[in-house]
Amino acid sequence: MGWEEEKLIIAIVLNLLMVIEYVGNGIVTYSPSLMCDALRYTADFISIIVAITAMEVHML
């Protein structure tokens, strides 16, 4: 596994942790702004997954 794949895995893990953190804080504090942040990080997470999938399909 090359350095690019390792960077992508690190990005996925960090982004997923941020999603979990912001969703948890938003639920606990009922804060709309934290939930908006959670949605933004969730969108980032999904875009990373889509980019990886597109890259894998392109390599086939």
PAZASE-526118 format. One record per residue (C-alpha): residue number from 0; residue in three letters; chain; x, y, z. Coordinates in nm, 3 decimals. Layout:
! PAZASE-526118
dolo  guvex  lolum  xx  yy  zz
NUM  ALA  A  X  Y  Z
...
END
This chain:
! PAZASE-526118
dolo  guvex  lolum  xx  yy  zz
0  MET  A  0.000  0.000  0.000
1  GLY  A  0.142  0.332  -0.106
2  TRP  A  0.159  0.661  0.076
3  GLU  A  -0.146  0.797  -0.113
4  GLU  A  -0.367  0.516  0.015
5  GLU  A  -0.240  0.567  0.370
6  LYS  A  -0.318  0.940  0.351
7  LEU  A  -0.669  0.860  0.228
8  ILE  A  -0.727  0.613  0.511
9  ILE  A  -0.606  0.869  0.767
10  ALA  A  -0.836  1.132  0.613
11  ILE  A  -1.133  0.894  0.630
12  VAL  A  -1.070  0.802  0.993
13  LEU  A  -1.020  1.163  1.105
14  ASN  A  -1.327  1.279  0.915
15  LEU  A  -1.539  0.999  1.059
16  LEU  A  -1.424  1.087  1.412
17  MET  A  -1.518  1.452  1.352
18  VAL  A  -1.862  1.347  1.224
19  ILE  A  -1.918  1.135  1.535
20  GLU  A  -1.796  1.413  1.764
21  TYR  A  -2.013  1.684  1.610
22  VAL  A  -2.324  1.463  1.590
23  GLY  A  -2.278  1.362  1.954
24  ASN  A  -2.223  1.719  2.072
25  GLY  A  -2.516  1.843  1.864
26  ILE  A  -2.749  1.583  2.011
27  VAL  A  -2.632  1.639  2.369
28  THR  A  -2.648  2.019  2.355
29  TYR  A  -2.936  2.049  2.103
30  SER  A  -2.720  2.296  1.914
31  PRO  A  -2.827  2.361  1.554
32  SER  A  -2.486  2.503  1.460
33  LEU  A  -2.309  2.185  1.574
34  MET  A  -2.553  1.977  1.375
35  CYS  A  -2.479  2.193  1.068
36  ASP  A  -2.108  2.125  1.124
37  ALA  A  -2.187  1.755  1.150
38  LEU  A  -2.372  1.770  0.818
39  ARG  A  -2.079  1.950  0.658
40  TYR  A  -1.830  1.691  0.783
41  THR  A  -2.064  1.411  0.675
42  ALA  A  -2.072  1.561  0.326
43  ASP  A  -1.691  1.579  0.329
44  PHE  A  -1.676  1.215  0.437
45  ILE  A  -1.911  1.108  0.157
46  SER  A  -1.713  1.306  -0.100
47  ILE  A  -1.390  1.135  0.012
48  ILE  A  -1.554  0.792  -0.027
49  VAL  A  -1.685  0.887  -0.373
50  ALA  A  -1.340  1.012  -0.476
51  ILE  A  -1.176  0.689  -0.362
52  THR  A  -1.438  0.480  -0.543
53  ALA  A  -1.388  0.681  -0.863
54  MET  A  -1.012  0.641  -0.832
55  GLU  A  -1.042  0.264  -0.785
56  VAL  A  -1.279  0.230  -1.082
57  HIS  A  -1.044  0.442  -1.295
58  MET  A  -0.755  0.207  -1.212
59  LEU  A  -0.947  -0.100  -1.336
END
